[in-house]
């Protein structure tokens, strides 16, 4: 055989060998898991919190007025405050002291019950003329109310009160003072 034929035969064999290779089948995709993800009660609770927080945020302005609008409404209402009080047990009676700076005797009302004391009143500036043009109005009318429960019954007819230097003092006589005895340890 000639060289040409030999080269031709070799090429033919290599082509035949390369043709005999069977292609590999494509890789199968991984199977999908059929198990559901685990959900804990904490996950459910967090989901509810998220939903309600979104609801609150979305409808806050419709449900609750803005702070500016609320401040505007509240500025027209007279301010109410509760006076600070001290209640002292002096054995046969109680001494109630209440802070009343700027109040006069005619501004304060005291109502006494057998087991409680009510203190109320109002004081402040009354703007008579609505035609006046104010640049600033900071003085206002203040009202106050305080009810103090007493640990024992008192004699309603023997109550005295005095207002001095912005401090109200109410003396409350006990009906039947409780007996006490000091015990010394051995």
C-alpha positions as CSV (number, residue, x, y, z in Angstrom):
1,X,0.0,0.0,0.0
2,X,1.0,3.4,-0.6
3,X,1.7,6.0,2.0
4,X,-1.4,7.8,1.0
5,X,-3.6,4.8,1.6
6,X,-2.0,4.1,4.9
7,X,-2.5,7.7,6.1
8,X,-6.0,7.5,4.8
9,X,-6.7,4.2,6.7
10,X,-5.3,5.7,10.0
11,X,-7.6,8.7,9.7
12,X,-10.5,6.4,8.9
13,X,-9.8,4.4,12.1
14,X,-9.5,7.4,14.3
15,X,-12.7,8.8,12.9
16,X,-14.4,5.4,13.5
17,X,-13.2,5.3,17.1
18,X,-14.3,8.9,17.8
19,X,-17.7,8.0,16.3
20,X,-18.0,4.9,18.5
21,X,-17.9,7.1,21.7
22,X,-21.4,7.3,23.0
23,X,-22.4,10.6,24.5
24,X,-23.0,10.7,28.3
25,X,-26.6,11.3,29.3
26,X,-27.2,14.8,30.8
27,X,-27.0,14.9,34.6
28,X,-30.3,14.6,36.3
29,X,-31.5,17.6,38.3
30,X,-31.5,17.0,42.1
31,X,-34.9,15.9,43.5
32,X,-36.9,18.6,45.2
33,X,-37.5,18.1,48.9
34,X,-41.2,17.4,49.7
35,X,-40.8,18.3,53.4
36,X,-42.3,21.6,54.5
37,X,-40.2,24.1,56.4
38,X,-40.5,23.9,60.2
39,X,-42.5,26.8,61.7
40,X,-42.3,27.5,65.4
41,X,-44.9,29.4,67.5
42,X,-42.4,32.2,67.8
43,X,-42.4,32.5,64.0
44,X,-46.2,32.8,64.0
45,X,-46.2,35.3,66.8
46,X,-43.6,37.4,65.0
47,X,-45.7,37.3,61.9
48,X,-48.7,38.6,63.8
49,X,-46.6,41.4,65.3
50,X,-45.4,42.4,61.8
51,X,-49.0,42.5,60.5
52,X,-50.3,44.6,63.4
53,X,-47.4,47.0,63.4
54,X,-48.0,47.6,59.6
55,X,-51.7,48.2,60.4
56,X,-50.9,50.6,63.2
57,X,-48.4,52.5,61.0
58,X,-50.8,52.7,58.0
59,X,-53.8,53.9,59.9
60,X,-52.3,55.8,62.8
61,X,-53.3,59.2,61.4
62,X,-56.9,58.1,60.8
63,X,-57.3,56.6,64.2
64,X,-55.3,58.9,66.4
65,X,-54.9,62.6,65.8
66,X,-51.4,64.0,65.3
67,X,-49.6,65.4,68.3
68,X,-49.9,69.0,66.9
69,X,-53.7,68.7,66.6
70,X,-53.9,67.1,70.1
71,X,-51.8,69.9,71.6
72,X,-54.0,72.5,70.0
73,X,-57.1,71.0,71.5
74,X,-55.6,70.5,74.9
75,X,-54.3,74.1,75.1
76,X,-57.9,75.4,75.3
77,X,-58.8,73.1,78.2
78,X,-58.0,74.4,81.7
79,X,-55.1,72.6,83.2
80,X,-55.8,70.3,86.1
81,X,-53.1,69.3,88.6
82,X,-53.0,67.4,91.8
83,X,-51.4,69.2,94.7
84,X,-48.6,67.3,96.4
85,X,-49.5,66.2,99.9
86,X,-47.9,64.9,103.1
87,X,-50.0,63.0,105.7
88,X,-48.4,62.8,109.1
89,X,-49.6,60.5,111.9
90,X,-49.3,62.4,115.2
91,X,-50.9,59.8,117.5
92,X,-54.2,61.4,118.3
93,X,-54.6,63.1,115.0
94,X,-53.4,63.4,111.4
95,X,-51.8,66.5,109.9
96,X,-52.3,66.8,106.1
97,X,-50.1,69.4,104.3
98,X,-50.7,70.3,100.7
99,X,-48.7,72.6,98.4
100,X,-50.9,75.5,97.2
101,X,-48.6,78.2,95.8
102,X,-50.5,81.2,94.5
103,X,-53.9,80.1,95.9
104,X,-56.1,82.2,98.2
105,X,-58.4,80.8,100.9
106,X,-61.5,81.6,98.8
107,X,-60.0,79.5,95.9
108,X,-59.9,76.3,97.9
109,X,-62.7,73.9,98.9
110,X,-62.2,71.1,101.4
111,X,-64.7,68.2,101.8
112,X,-64.1,65.9,104.7
113,X,-65.5,62.3,105.1
114,X,-64.9,59.8,107.9
115,X,-62.2,58.1,105.9
116,X,-61.1,60.6,103.3
117,X,-60.4,64.3,102.5
118,X,-61.1,66.0,99.2
119,X,-59.3,69.2,98.3
120,X,-60.3,71.1,95.1
121,X,-60.4,74.6,93.7
122,X,-59.4,76.9,90.9
123,X,-57.3,79.9,90.5
124,X,-55.9,82.0,87.6
125,X,-56.4,84.8,85.3
126,X,-59.7,85.4,83.6
127,X,-59.4,87.2,80.3
128,X,-62.6,89.3,80.1
129,X,-62.3,91.1,76.8
130,X,-62.1,89.1,73.7
131,X,-61.5,92.2,71.6
132,X,-58.0,92.7,73.0
133,X,-55.3,91.7,70.7
134,X,-52.7,89.7,72.6
135,X,-49.3,88.8,71.2
136,X,-48.8,86.2,73.9
137,X,-51.2,84.6,76.5
138,X,-49.3,82.5,79.0
139,X,-51.3,83.1,82.2
140,X,-54.1,80.6,82.5
141,X,-56.7,79.3,84.9
142,X,-55.7,76.2,86.8
143,X,-58.0,73.8,88.6
144,X,-56.9,71.1,91.1
145,X,-58.3,68.1,92.8
146,X,-57.0,65.6,95.2
147,X,-58.6,62.9,97.3
148,X,-56.6,61.4,100.2
149,X,-57.8,58.2,101.8
150,X,-57.2,58.0,105.5
151,X,-56.0,54.8,107.3
152,X,-58.5,55.4,110.2
153,X,-61.8,57.1,110.7
154,X,-61.7,60.7,111.9
155,X,-64.1,63.1,113.7
156,X,-65.6,65.1,110.9
157,X,-66.8,67.9,113.2
158,X,-63.3,68.5,114.7
159,X,-61.4,69.2,111.5
160,X,-59.5,72.5,111.2
161,X,-57.6,74.0,108.2
162,X,-55.3,76.9,107.6
163,X,-53.5,78.3,104.6
164,X,-50.1,80.0,105.2
165,X,-47.3,80.8,102.7
166,X,-48.8,78.5,100.0
167,X,-49.1,75.5,102.3
168,X,-52.5,74.2,103.3
169,X,-52.5,72.4,106.7
170,X,-55.5,70.3,107.7
171,X,-55.7,68.8,111.2
172,X,-57.8,65.7,111.4
173,X,-58.8,64.4,114.8
174,X,-59.0,60.5,115.0
175,X,-62.2,59.0,116.3
176,X,-60.6,56.3,118.4
177,X,-56.8,56.3,118.2
178,X,-55.3,52.9,117.9
179,X,-53.3,51.7,120.9
180,X,-49.7,50.7,120.2
181,X,-47.0,49.4,122.5
182,X,-43.3,49.3,121.9
183,X,-41.7,45.9,122.5
184,X,-38.1,45.6,123.6
185,X,-36.2,42.6,122.3
186,X,-34.5,40.3,124.8
